[in-house]
Amino acid sequence: MPVTSSLCIVALLLVHAFVASVAGECRAALGMEEGRIPDKAISASSTYELKSVGPQNARLRQELNGGAWCPKAQISSEVREFLEVDLGRDHLVTLTETQGRFGNGQGQEYAEAFSIEYWRSMLGRWTEYKDSSGKKILQGNSNTYLVQKQDLDLPFVASKVRFIPYSQHPRTVCMRVELYGCSWERKPVSVTEKYSGGQINHAHCSAAREDYPFSSKQTRVLLGRKENKK
C-alpha cells in the first residue's frame, strides 16, 4: 500500500476516534423546540399551506398553527420533498428526534421513515447520511404524537441538515424535528496531519474525509482498544 494511502487511513482513524470521543458529551438540543433556530433558518422544498403547515411550524413538541410542516405532494419512493434546517455554522450532529402532526388532536399525518442529507462548506455539496451498516433510511414515527429518537452511530459535521420523509407507497406526511449536538470549531484533520509530519495529501484524502466511515466500535478495534465491559 502506498505510504500516502496508509497515512490517510491512519488520519481517518484518528479523526473518527476524536469525533467518537466527544460525541457522547455532545448531545444538546440545537434549538428547534426552544426557538433558538429562527423561522428564517427553516425552509422546505414545498409546503401544502404556508401559514398553517409551513416549515416554521416544524418545531418538536410545539403546536404552532397547523402543528407541523407538511409538503405539498404526497411522499413516495418516486417523490422527494425535504425540510431544511440552517444551523448557521458547523455543528457536530449526534442525534435527531421527529414527530408527526398532532394538531391538537386533529392531525393524522406522520413520516414512518426518513433520510438525512447534510451540508458542510468544506465539501461544497449535499452528502447523504449513512449509518455504520450503510443504511440510508432511518426509523420514523408510528403515530402523530410520540417522539422518535435516532442516535446517529456515525455523527457528522454540518452547517445545514435536511430531513427527507420516505415511503414506498404514496402517503401524506407531516414532520416536527429537533437536532442534537454541539458547535464544532475543532480542526481534527489538521491535527492528524501534524502527527503525520505533513505527508498527508489533501487530494488523496479528500473523498474519504467526506464523512467518518467507521463506527465507534470498529475504530476501537482498529486502534487496538478494547471495549469496556459493564
C-alpha positions as a LaTeX table, in Angstrom:
\begin{tabular}{lrrr}
\hline
Residue & $x$ (\AA) & $y$ (\AA) & $z$ (\AA) \\
\hline
Met1 & 0.00 & 0.00 & 0.00 \\
Pro2 & 1.42 & 3.48 & $-0.88$ \\
Val3 & 2.72 & 5.50 & 2.06 \\
Thr4 & 0.27 & 8.34 & 1.37 \\
Ser5 & $-2.70$ & 5.96 & 1.44 \\
Ser6 & $-1.50$ & 4.40 & 4.69 \\
Leu7 & $-1.14$ & 7.83 & 6.29 \\
Cys8 & $-4.58$ & 8.80 & 5.04 \\
Ile9 & $-6.13$ & 5.71 & 6.67 \\
Val10 & $-4.34$ & 6.43 & 9.94 \\
Ala11 & $-5.53$ & 10.04 & 9.78 \\
Leu12 & $-9.13$ & 8.99 & 9.21 \\
Leu13 & $-8.97$ & 6.58 & 12.14 \\
Leu14 & $-7.62$ & 9.32 & 14.39 \\
Val15 & $-10.28$ & 11.75 & 13.20 \\
His16 & $-13.07$ & 9.28 & 13.87 \\
Ala17 & $-11.63$ & 8.31 & 17.24 \\
Phe18 & $-11.59$ & 12.01 & 18.13 \\
Val19 & $-15.19$ & 12.51 & 16.95 \\
Ala20 & $-16.37$ & 9.38 & 18.79 \\
Ser21 & $-14.69$ & 10.57 & 21.99 \\
Val22 & $-16.60$ & 13.88 & 22.03 \\
Ala23 & $-19.91$ & 12.62 & 20.60 \\
Gly24 & $-21.01$ & 11.16 & 23.93 \\
Glu25 & $-20.81$ & 14.61 & 25.52 \\
Cys26 & $-22.23$ & 16.43 & 22.51 \\
Arg27 & $-26.00$ & 15.92 & 22.84 \\
Ala28 & $-27.51$ & 19.35 & 23.48 \\
Ala29 & $-30.69$ & 20.41 & 21.66 \\
Leu30 & $-29.71$ & 22.82 & 18.90 \\
Gly31 & $-32.82$ & 24.99 & 19.11 \\
Met32 & $-35.80$ & 23.85 & 17.04 \\
Glu33 & $-38.04$ & 23.27 & 20.06 \\
Glu34 & $-36.88$ & 26.28 & 22.08 \\
Gly35 & $-36.85$ & 28.68 & 19.11 \\
Arg36 & $-33.12$ & 29.49 & 19.12 \\
Ile37 & $-33.14$ & 28.44 & 15.48 \\
Pro38 & $-35.16$ & 31.28 & 13.90 \\
Asp39 & $-38.01$ & 30.81 & 11.46 \\
Lys40 & $-35.92$ & 32.26 & 8.63 \\
Ala41 & $-33.40$ & 29.41 & 9.08 \\
Ile42 & $-36.08$ & 26.75 & 8.41 \\
Ser43 & $-37.11$ & 26.12 & 4.80 \\
Ala44 & $-38.62$ & 23.38 & 2.67 \\
Ser45 & $-38.89$ & 22.10 & $-0.87$ \\
Ser46 & $-42.63$ & 22.81 & $-0.80$ \\
Thr47 & $-45.49$ & 23.45 & 1.62 \\
Tyr48 & $-49.15$ & 22.46 & 1.49 \\
Glu49 & $-50.16$ & 25.81 & 3.03 \\
Leu50 & $-47.52$ & 28.26 & 4.23 \\
Lys51 & $-49.13$ & 29.80 & 7.31 \\
Ser52 & $-50.67$ & 26.68 & 8.84 \\
Val53 & $-48.16$ & 23.96 & 7.90 \\
Gly54 & $-45.14$ & 25.87 & 6.61 \\
Pro55 & $-41.58$ & 24.89 & 7.63 \\
Gln56 & $-41.58$ & 27.39 & 10.53 \\
Asn57 & $-44.12$ & 25.10 & 12.24 \\
Ala58 & $-41.80$ & 22.06 & 12.23 \\
Arg59 & $-40.70$ & 22.52 & 15.84 \\
Leu60 & $-40.61$ & 19.43 & 18.04 \\
Arg61 & $-43.20$ & 19.31 & 20.86 \\
Gln62 & $-44.80$ & 22.56 & 19.67 \\
Glu63 & $-48.37$ & 23.05 & 18.43 \\
Leu64 & $-47.86$ & 26.08 & 16.20 \\
Asn65 & $-50.67$ & 26.96 & 13.77 \\
Gly66 & $-51.43$ & 23.70 & 11.90 \\
Gly67 & $-48.98$ & 21.78 & 14.07 \\
Ala68 & $-46.10$ & 20.73 & 11.76 \\
Trp69 & $-44.51$ & 21.09 & 8.34 \\
Cys70 & $-46.45$ & 19.31 & 5.59 \\
Pro71 & $-45.13$ & 19.17 & 2.00 \\
Lys72 & $-47.46$ & 19.90 & $-0.89$ \\
Ala73 & $-47.11$ & 16.48 & $-2.55$ \\
Gln74 & $-47.72$ & 13.02 & $-1.19$ \\
Ile75 & $-44.47$ & 11.19 & $-0.46$ \\
Ser76 & $-43.49$ & 8.00 & $-2.29$ \\
Ser77 & $-40.32$ & 6.27 & $-3.40$ \\
Glu78 & $-40.52$ & 8.43 & $-6.54$ \\
Val79 & $-41.37$ & 11.77 & $-4.87$ \\
Arg80 & $-38.75$ & 13.76 & $-2.97$ \\
Glu81 & $-39.57$ & 16.55 & $-0.52$ \\
Phe82 & $-37.42$ & 17.93 & 2.27 \\
Leu83 & $-37.33$ & 20.11 & 5.36 \\
Glu84 & $-34.07$ & 22.09 & 5.70 \\
Val85 & $-32.58$ & 23.49 & 8.92 \\
Asp86 & $-29.76$ & 26.03 & 8.67 \\
Leu87 & $-27.60$ & 25.89 & 11.82 \\
Gly88 & $-25.62$ & 28.97 & 10.81 \\
Arg89 & $-22.21$ & 27.38 & 11.37 \\
Asp90 & $-20.69$ & 23.93 & 11.64 \\
His91 & $-22.04$ & 21.64 & 14.36 \\
Leu92 & $-21.33$ & 18.04 & 15.26 \\
Val93 & $-24.76$ & 16.39 & 14.92 \\
Thr94 & $-25.18$ & 13.27 & 17.06 \\
Leu95 & $-28.92$ & 12.72 & 17.45 \\
Thr96 & $-32.28$ & 13.56 & 15.87 \\
Glu97 & $-35.87$ & 13.46 & 17.09 \\
Thr98 & $-39.03$ & 13.55 & 14.98 \\
Gln99 & $-42.80$ & 13.80 & 15.49 \\
Gly100 & $-45.83$ & 13.86 & 13.23 \\
Arg101 & $-48.65$ & 16.43 & 13.17 \\
Phe102 & $-50.79$ & 16.07 & 16.28 \\
Gly103 & $-52.63$ & 19.30 & 15.54 \\
Asn104 & $-54.33$ & 19.41 & 18.97 \\
Gly105 & $-55.83$ & 16.01 & 18.26 \\
Gln106 & $-56.92$ & 16.74 & 14.69 \\
Gly107 & $-53.75$ & 15.66 & 12.88 \\
Gln108 & $-53.32$ & 12.26 & 11.23 \\
Glu109 & $-50.06$ & 12.66 & 9.30 \\
Tyr110 & $-46.58$ & 11.43 & 10.19 \\
Ala111 & $-43.49$ & 10.07 & 8.41 \\
Glu112 & $-42.83$ & 6.39 & 9.04 \\
Ala113 & $-39.30$ & 6.72 & 7.69 \\
Phe114 & $-36.88$ & 9.41 & 6.56 \\
Ser115 & $-33.35$ & 10.03 & 5.37 \\
Ile116 & $-30.89$ & 12.82 & 6.13 \\
Glu117 & $-28.67$ & 14.98 & 3.98 \\
Tyr118 & $-26.11$ & 17.41 & 5.35 \\
Trp119 & $-24.09$ & 20.34 & 4.03 \\
Arg120 & $-20.60$ & 21.32 & 5.08 \\
Ser121 & $-18.78$ & 24.17 & 3.36 \\
Met122 & $-15.58$ & 22.13 & 3.13 \\
Leu123 & $-17.42$ & 19.63 & 0.92 \\
Gly124 & $-19.37$ & 22.19 & $-1.12$ \\
Arg125 & $-22.27$ & 19.82 & $-1.74$ \\
Trp126 & $-25.02$ & 17.84 & $-0.02$ \\
Thr127 & $-24.00$ & 14.44 & 1.38 \\
Glu128 & $-26.44$ & 11.62 & 2.11 \\
Tyr129 & $-26.13$ & 10.23 & 5.63 \\
Lys130 & $-25.48$ & 6.51 & 6.03 \\
Asp131 & $-25.13$ & 4.63 & 9.29 \\
Ser132 & $-22.28$ & 2.22 & 10.04 \\
Ser133 & $-24.02$ & $-0.59$ & 8.12 \\
Gly134 & $-24.55$ & 1.61 & 5.05 \\
Lys135 & $-28.27$ & 2.09 & 5.76 \\
Lys136 & $-29.77$ & 5.35 & 4.44 \\
Ile137 & $-33.42$ & 5.07 & 5.58 \\
Leu138 & $-34.00$ & 5.80 & 9.27 \\
Gln139 & $-36.91$ & 4.82 & 11.52 \\
Gly140 & $-39.59$ & 7.48 & 11.67 \\
Asn141 & $-42.81$ & 7.71 & 13.65 \\
Ser142 & $-45.68$ & 5.31 & 14.30 \\
Asn143 & $-48.24$ & 7.95 & 15.30 \\
Thr144 & $-48.70$ & 11.73 & 15.36 \\
Tyr145 & $-47.62$ & 12.50 & 18.93 \\
Leu146 & $-44.83$ & 10.23 & 20.25 \\
Val147 & $-41.24$ & 11.38 & 19.71 \\
Gln148 & $-38.92$ & 9.03 & 17.77 \\
Lys149 & $-35.26$ & 9.34 & 18.75 \\
Gln150 & $-32.43$ & 8.43 & 16.36 \\
Asp151 & $-28.94$ & 8.10 & 17.81 \\
Leu152 & $-26.55$ & 8.60 & 14.90 \\
Asp153 & $-23.83$ & 5.98 & 15.27 \\
Leu154 & $-21.76$ & 7.94 & 12.75 \\
Pro155 & $-22.08$ & 11.59 & 13.86 \\
Phe156 & $-21.43$ & 14.18 & 11.17 \\
Val157 & $-20.28$ & 17.80 & 10.98 \\
Ala158 & $-22.69$ & 20.10 & 9.16 \\
Ser159 & $-23.97$ & 23.65 & 8.94 \\
Lys160 & $-27.25$ & 22.62 & 7.25 \\
Val161 & $-29.36$ & 19.46 & 7.61 \\
Arg162 & $-32.24$ & 18.16 & 5.52 \\
Phe163 & $-34.95$ & 15.76 & 6.71 \\
Ile164 & $-36.34$ & 13.83 & 3.73 \\
Pro165 & $-39.54$ & 11.86 & 4.52 \\
Tyr166 & $-39.71$ & 8.47 & 2.81 \\
Ser167 & $-42.46$ & 5.98 & 1.96 \\
Gln168 & $-42.57$ & 3.11 & $-0.51$ \\
His169 & $-46.23$ & 3.90 & $-1.24$ \\
Pro170 & $-47.95$ & 7.29 & $-1.74$ \\
Arg171 & $-48.53$ & 8.83 & 1.67 \\
Thr172 & $-49.39$ & 12.24 & 3.12 \\
Val173 & $-46.77$ & 13.15 & 5.73 \\
Cys174 & $-46.02$ & 15.96 & 8.17 \\
Met175 & $-42.99$ & 16.39 & 10.41 \\
Arg176 & $-41.71$ & 18.14 & 13.51 \\
Val177 & $-37.99$ & 17.80 & 14.24 \\
Glu178 & $-35.10$ & 18.55 & 16.58 \\
Leu179 & $-31.35$ & 18.21 & 16.12 \\
Tyr180 & $-28.87$ & 17.49 & 18.90 \\
Gly181 & $-25.13$ & 18.03 & 19.05 \\
Cys182 & $-22.71$ & 20.89 & 19.73 \\
Ser183 & $-20.82$ & 23.66 & 17.98 \\
Trp184 & $-17.84$ & 22.34 & 16.03 \\
Glu185 & $-14.78$ & 24.56 & 15.99 \\
Arg186 & $-12.06$ & 21.93 & 16.12 \\
Lys187 & $-9.83$ & 21.01 & 13.17 \\
Pro188 & $-9.18$ & 17.28 & 13.68 \\
Val189 & $-7.72$ & 16.65 & 10.21 \\
Ser190 & $-5.06$ & 19.31 & 10.70 \\
Val191 & $-4.14$ & 17.65 & 14.00 \\
Thr192 & $-3.63$ & 14.29 & 12.30 \\
Glu193 & $-1.62$ & 15.95 & 9.55 \\
Lys194 & 0.66 & 17.40 & 12.22 \\
Tyr195 & 1.35 & 13.95 & 13.62 \\
Ser196 & 1.95 & 12.54 & 10.14 \\
Gly197 & 4.76 & 15.02 & 9.52 \\
Gly198 & 2.77 & 16.88 & 6.87 \\
Gln199 & 2.85 & 13.92 & 4.49 \\
Ile200 & $-0.93$ & 13.62 & 4.05 \\
Asn201 & $-2.02$ & 14.75 & 0.61 \\
His202 & $-5.39$ & 16.58 & 0.60 \\
Ala203 & $-6.21$ & 15.31 & $-2.89$ \\
His204 & $-5.74$ & 11.67 & $-1.87$ \\
Cys205 & $-7.77$ & 12.03 & 1.32 \\
Ser206 & $-10.49$ & 14.47 & 0.26 \\
Ala207 & $-13.01$ & 11.86 & $-0.87$ \\
Ala208 & $-12.55$ & 9.72 & 2.21 \\
Arg209 & $-12.80$ & 12.73 & 4.55 \\
Glu210 & $-16.37$ & 13.46 & 3.44 \\
Asp211 & $-17.70$ & 11.54 & 6.42 \\
Tyr212 & $-16.47$ & 9.08 & 9.02 \\
Pro213 & $-16.74$ & 5.55 & 7.60 \\
Phe214 & $-16.15$ & 3.58 & 10.80 \\
Ser215 & $-18.41$ & 3.01 & 13.78 \\
Ser216 & $-17.08$ & 3.76 & 17.26 \\
Lys217 & $-16.68$ & 0.03 & 17.92 \\
Gln218 & $-14.79$ & $-0.53$ & 14.65 \\
Thr219 & $-12.49$ & 2.39 & 15.43 \\
Arg220 & $-11.59$ & 0.98 & 18.84 \\
Val221 & $-10.87$ & $-2.42$ & 17.30 \\
Leu222 & $-8.74$ & $-0.94$ & 14.53 \\
Leu223 & $-6.81$ & 1.15 & 17.03 \\
Gly224 & $-6.29$ & $-1.85$ & 19.30 \\
Arg225 & $-8.62$ & $-0.59$ & 22.02 \\
Lys226 & $-10.81$ & $-2.94$ & 23.98 \\
Glu227 & $-14.46$ & $-2.45$ & 24.78 \\
Asn228 & $-15.20$ & $-1.65$ & 28.41 \\
Lys229 & $-17.48$ & $-4.33$ & 29.74 \\
Lys230 & $-20.17$ & $-3.23$ & 32.13 \\
\hline
\end{tabular}
